[in-house]
Amino acid sequence: MSNSHFTDKSGQAVPDCTFAARVNDEWTKLTTNELFKGKTVVVFSLPGAFTPTCSSTHLPRYNELAKTFKANGVDDILCVSVNDTFVMNAWAEDQEAENITLIPDGNGEFTAGMGLLVDKSEIGFGKRSWRYSMLVKDGVVDKMFIEPDLPGDPFEVSDADTMLAYLAPQAKASVATAVLTKPGCPYCAKAKALLDTNGFEYQELVMGKEVSFTALKALSGNESWPQVFIGGKLIGGSDDLEAYFE
């Protein structure tokens, strides 16, 4: 799989650019100096906000692994796309993106400077970014993962797990975890404490808010709280979770 049209910029400084952004309904300018100087930053770039792979996989997984990245020395995670700031802000609101800073490279200046601005006029996109990721230390590219130069929109190497494996091979990537709880339940508190102690990020679904007793029974086959799910599998209650970690 060749990247013949693209040059790996490892060892080079990122382009010196200024991005026009809307923050709290006011125009502001973000500079690459502000974003990268004195920091370790993970960047991933993609063809467009709201597009399928970008929304279903690329951005969500970086968001999900953000705390793991930060525990391994990463200060910020940036998502760069050749979209205007209004589109990027709307996309951020539409996604689980609270751990990601979305950068609107509306004029494609940064992407062109990286040598990764491509013509997608055949699908009505105009000039857009090729999909890639990179680790940047104090404004200098440490490592790049550029998708292979193949037709369409390949997504093989710029994913969050590949970047984490390069950055911290020993790091344990989080597994999708959810815990169904009831307010005031001591066993629920125990389960959450076990997850915290073992470094598991999880989504809590609380009875009366996000989940009902009927849903608890339908999903788990049980009538007791809590019920913990890890990686698509039912673990069970707090005692089951304790045994799982042992």
Secondary structure, DSSP 8 states (H G I E B T S, - for coil): ---TT----TTSB----EEEEEETTEEEEEEHHHHHTT-EEEEEEES-TT-HHIIIIIHHHHHHTHHHHHHTT--EEEEEESS-HHHHHHHHHHS--TT-EEEE-TT-HHHHHTT-EEE-GGGT--EEE--EEEEEETTEEEEEEE--S-SS---SSSSHHHHHHHH-TT------EEEEE-TT-HHHHHHHHHHHHTT---EEEEBTTTB-HHHHHHHHS--SS-EEEETTEEEESHHHHHHHH-
